[in-house]
Amino acid sequence: MKILNDKQVGVLDTLIKSTNNKPLKETAADGRANKGVSDIVELSSRKQEIQTIRDKVDAAPAVRQDKVDQIKSAIKAETYNVKGELVAKDLLKSTLLDEIL
């Protein structure tokens, strides 16, 4: 194999050499341990917001009965219309996902 652009190889070597030559810095945990500072955990108000949203999701019904009733009545009245392309697309998608998983 022949490499036509030697500049890219030189750049890669330079990057490797520069990362290997950097001295190790003192980590923040080591610096705090030496100064007698302890770790403190503070929870933000976002936790309360997330918990409120979770409670609302848990309180919501798993089945939207009003939507189910609406579709049932449309089927009985023979006014429920579904595009065949959408049904075919969903069938193919579920079949492909079943094969992958």
VENHU-V749576 format. One record per backbone hydrogen bond with DSSP energy under -1.0 kcal/mol. CO is the residue of the C=O (numbers start at 1). NH is the residue of the N-H. Records with the same first field share a line. If there is no record, write none. Layout:
# VENHU-V749576
CO: NH + NH
This chain:
# VENHU-V749576
6: 10
7: 11
8: 12
9: 13
10: 14
11: 15
12: 16
13: 17
14: 18
15: 19
16: 20
17: 21
27: 31
28: 32
29: 33
30: 34
31: 35
32: 37
44: 47
45: 49
46: 50
47: 51
48: 52
49: 53
50: 54
51: 55
52: 56
53: 57
54: 58
55: 59
56: 60
63: 65
64: 68
65: 69
66: 70
67: 71
68: 72
69: 73
70: 74
71: 75
72: 76
73: 77
74: 79 + 80
83: 87
84: 88
85: 89
86: 90
87: 91
88: 92
89: 93
90: 94
91: 95
92: 96
93: 97
94: 98
95: 99
96: 100
97: 101
